[in-house]
Amino acid sequence: MGQRLAAYAVDLALVGAVLAVGVLLGSWILGVVLALEVVVISVVVESRYGLTLGKLVTRTRTTTAGGDLAPGLRRGATRAALFGAAHLAAGLGQIALLAASGRATAWHDRVAGTDVVTLRSPTARRVPAASLAAAVPAVPTAPAGVPAGVWPGAGPAGSRQPGAAGAPASWRPPELLDVPVSSDSISMREFRALRDAAAGRPPAAPRPAVAVPPRPGPAGHVPPSAPRTAAQDFRPPAAPAASSAVAAPVTPAARIGAPAVPAPPVTGAARVTRVVLSPGDGATHTITGSAVVGRRPRAESEDVQVVEIADVARSLSRTHVRIRVTGGVAWVEDAGSANGTRLRAPDGTLTPLGAGVPVRLVSGAVLELGQVSLGVTLG
């Protein structure tokens, strides 16, 4: 509620400042016209990007209900009209509306099918190392009556721990592999260091490499004379063989928004002559040259093909992406869409497309345009 009221205050101050400028220029009419223009521009920008000046300052955004897409002009205009009508209630209806919403969805957002979300995320709380060391439980010992050498960590039969005459060997947890862990965890090496520090013991010496016996081979195979260590026995997985039917992967330059380096022309069987888009409703769209794809695309010239995709949710922009086949290679680029474009490679890698940055298409990929998915087949 506080963020919503603060965003409204910033937007109201902007409109009031423009109105004051018109009045200072000597005309109330000019001030009202300028203020109305600011309101209309704010509604259009909020409909396309979910942002106003106030929401930019308070780090909030207007989205579709239950989603993360821009609301669109229809939802945005409906929301703005209902919110503007609340100003007629003694000039305080809009404040009461926002104050009553709290953490719930306001009634004008419910009618328009929109929502207001915050971009702030809670910070992860890390537990101090001292607290973790204090919470380490005492090391258990072997129960009475268990023969030495049977309990894990015990020495040979009949042996005793130094300084504990007649006592059974103390239990030590089995050694585990030190594997990479997340940032919210600690490795076993760090855990043992904290445990030893809490118990007042000196740090343990580094463990020697564990020898691994040679693997049994086929008949006639002569094993090596020296045993192999765990590090020597590890074999990294072989890289998958490249397929001639799949084009080169997306370059790192295309991922960060830098201009893509044009690929050399392709010859032979791998040469691309057409792109077939499959929306999933049974229809297909074949592109052999340059094309614009969207909800209601508009071609820049007569030789550009127009591909119109049905979108009930209106998550597509009028002209969402541009696709072209040139030099035996197919390219796609975002045309400045409101809800963005993502390219999902056949291996599942998802790459967001920057506006105006061409990215190479591969057969079997999926173009995600807003809430619409288009299968890509190259021929």
N, C-alpha and C positions, 0 to 999 in steps of 0.2 A: 504494500500500500504506500509506503514511503517513497519507493522508487517511482511509482506511477504519479503521485502528487508532485514530486520534484520534476519529472519529465513534463508534466502539464504546465508547471510554473515557468519552465524555460521556454516552451513553445508560446505561452501567453505573453511572456516578456518580449519575444521576437516580434510577434504581431503588434504589440503595443509600441515598440520602438519604431516600426515602419509607419504606424499610424501617426506617431508624434512627428516624424520627419515630414509627412504630408501636411500636417497642420502648420509646422514651422515654415513651410514653403508658401503658406498663405491660403490654403484651400482645404476645407474639411472633406470635400468630395474627392480630391486627390488622395488624401490620407486613407479614406475608406476603400477606394479602389485598389490602392497599393496593398492594404491589409488583406483584402479579399484575394488578391493575386498570390500573396504569400500562403494563405490558407489552402488555396487550390493546389499550388505547387507542393506543399507539404503532404497533402492527401495523395497526390500522384506518386511522389517519392516513397511514401510509406506503403502504398499498394504494391509497388514494384520491388522494393528492397526491405520493407518492414522497419524502416528507420525514419525518425525525424531528428531535429536538432536536440530536442529534449531526451529522446531515447538514446541518441549517440552519447550524450553526456552521462546519463544514468546507467548505461550499458544494459539496456533492455531492447527487446525487439518484438514486433507484431508478426505473428505467424498464423498459418491455418490451424484450426482446432485439432489437437492431437498430432500435429506434424511439425516439420521444420522448414516448410516452404513459404515463400512470400504470399501474402493473402490474395493478391490480384486486384484489379480495378473494381470488379463488381463487389467483392467483399469489403474492400477498403472504402468505397463510396458509401455503402450501406452503413458501415461502422461510423464513418465521419458524420453522416446525416443524423443518425440517432444520438451521437454524442453532442452534435451541435444543437439538436432540439432540447437537450437537457439544460442548455444555457437560458432557455425561456422561463425556467422555474425560479423566479426571483433572482436570477443571475448567480445562483449558488447550487443549482441542481447538478451541474457537472462535478462539483467538488463532493457533494453528498454521494453521487454515484461511485466515484473512485474510492472514497473513504469507506463505503459500505461493502466494497468488493473484497477487501482484505486479501487473503491468499486464494480466494475462489475466483471464478471467471465472472466478470461484470456482465450485466444483463445485455448491454449493447453488443458485447463480444459473442454472447450466446446466440443472439438473433442473427448476427452477421456470419457466424461460423468461424470466428477468429479467436486468438488467444494472445496474451502478452507473457513473454518468458524473459528470464534474466540470464545474462551471459556470465555472471559471477559463479565460480566453482569453489567449494570448500577446500581448504588446504589440508594436506595429509598431516596427521599428527604422528610424530616420531617419538618412540619411547627412548629416554636417555639410556646410555650404556650402563650407568651406575645403577639405575633401577632394575635393569635386566639382570645384572650380576647379583643384586641382592635377592632377586626372586628365584635364583637357581637352587633347587632342592639339594639336600644332603645326599652324598653318594651312598647308596645302600650297600650292605655287605651280604655275603653268602649266608643263608640260614644255617643254623646249627645242625650238625649231623650230615651235611653234604660232604662227600669226600673231596679232598683237594684235587684239582685237575679237572673236576666235572663242572664246577661253576665257571661261567665265562670269565676269562681274564686271570684265572688262577694258574699258578706255576705247576711244576711237576708234582707228582704224588709225594706227599710228605714234606713239601716245602712250606715255609711260613714267610709272611711279610716281615721286613725288618722293623724292629721296635714293637712288634706285637706278638710276643712269645705266647704260643699256645692258641692264638686266635686264628680263625680261618682266613684265607686269603681274601682281601677286599675286592669287591666287584668293580670292574671297569667296563664301561659301555663298549660294545664292538665298534671298531673303527669303520667309519663310513667314507665314501668317496666325497671329495670336495668338488661339488658341481656348481655351475653358475646359478645364482639365485636372484630374486627380484630385489628392488631397492628397499623394500619393506622387510627384508629378512637378513639374516646373517649366515655366513658359512659355518661349517662344523669347526674349522680352525679357529674362527673368532669365538665360537661358543666355548671351546675348550680353554682358550686363553682367559675368558671371563670367569669360567668355572674355577680354574686354578688360582686366579687372582683373589676370588672370593674365599677360597679355602686357605690362602696363604702359602701355596706351593710355588716353587720356581717354575718358569715356563718350560714346557716339554721340549726336548730336542727334536729336530726335524726327522721325520720318518724316512727310512731308506726305501729305495725303489723295490717294489714287489716283483719277484721273479715269476714268470708265467711259464709253465711247462709247454713244450712244443706240441702243436696239434698233431693228432694221428693222421698220417698220410696214406695214400693208396699203397697197394702191394709193390714192393721194390723201392719205395721211397726211403731215402736215407735222411734221418733227422739231423739238424745241425748239432754240433758238439756243445756249444754254449747255450744255456737257456735264454729265451727272449724275455725282455721286460715288458710291462704293460704298455709303456709308451711306444716301444718298438712294434708291439703286436697290433697296435691300432691301425686300421686302414680306413682312410676317409672314403665316403661314398663316391662312386664314379659319377662324373657329370653326365646328364642325359645327352644322348646323341641328337644333334640338330637335325630337324626335319626339313627337307627341301620344300615342303608345301607350306611352311609357316614363314612369314616374313620376319625381318629383323625386329628385335624388341624395341620398345620406345626408348629414345635416347634420354640421358639425364637432363639435357638442356631443355627438352620439352616438358619435363616434370617441374622445373623451377620457373618456367615462364620465359626463358631465353629463346630467341629465334632458333628454330630447328635447322640443322644442317641438311640441305637437300641430298637425298640418296642418289647414287648413279642410276641411270636407266637399267632396267632389268630385261634380260633377254631369255629366250628359251621357254620352257614349260612353266616357269615361275612368273612369267609376265602377266600382270593383272590387266584385264580389259573391261571388267564391269564389277559393280558392287551391288549385291542383292540384300535389301533390308527386309526383315521379317518382324512385324509388330506383334505377332502372336495371335492375331485374330483370323489367321488363314490367308490374309492378303500378303503380297510381296511387292516390293518396289525396286526396279532395276535401274541403276545409274551407270551410264557409260562415259560421261564427260564431267561437267560441272553441274552441281545441283545445290539447292537450298532446301532444308528440311525444317518443318515446324508446324504449328497449329494452323496458321494461314500465311505461309511464306510469300514473299514478294521478290521476284527475280530482278537482278540488276540489269540484265540484258536479255535479248531474245534467245541466245544460245545457252542459257542457264536453265536447267530442268527444275521444275517445281514439284516437290514431294510434300503433300499435305497429310498429316497424321492425325487421326481422331483422338481426342483427349477430353474425356468427360470431366475430369478433375481440373482442367485448365491449368495444369502445371507446366505446359509447354509455352514458350514464347512464340510470337508470330513467326519470326525467323530464328530458329534455335541454333542450328549448326549449318556449316557449309561442307560439302563433300566434293572432292574432285579426283579424277583418275587421269594421271599424266605420267608419261615416261614409263609405263608399266607398273606404277606404284599408286596405291590409293591413300589419300590423305583426308583427315577430318579436322575441323577447327570450330571452336565455339564462336558464335556470332554475337556475343555480348548478352546471353540469355539471363533472365532473372533468377532462375533456380539452378543454373549451372549444368555442366555436362561432365560425365564420368565415363571412362573407357575401362571395361573389365576384360582383361586378357584371358585367353583360354586356360591359363594356370590359376586364375582367380585373383591376380594382382589388379588392384583398383587404382586408376590414375586420373585425378581431376584435370580437366582441360582448362588452360588459360584462354581468355578471350583473344582471338586472333593468332593463336599459336598452333601451327599445323602439327598433327601427330599422325604417324603412320598406322594404317589399319592392317589387321591380320585376320585371316579367315578363322571363324569360330569365336571371335570376340563379341562382346555385347555392349552397345551404346546405351547408357542410362541418361535419359533426358527428362529431368524432373521426376515424375512418377511413371514414365513410359520407358519400356525396355525394348530395344531393337536388336535382333540378332543380325550378325554380319557374316556374309558368305562372299568370298572373292572368286571370280571366275576368269 
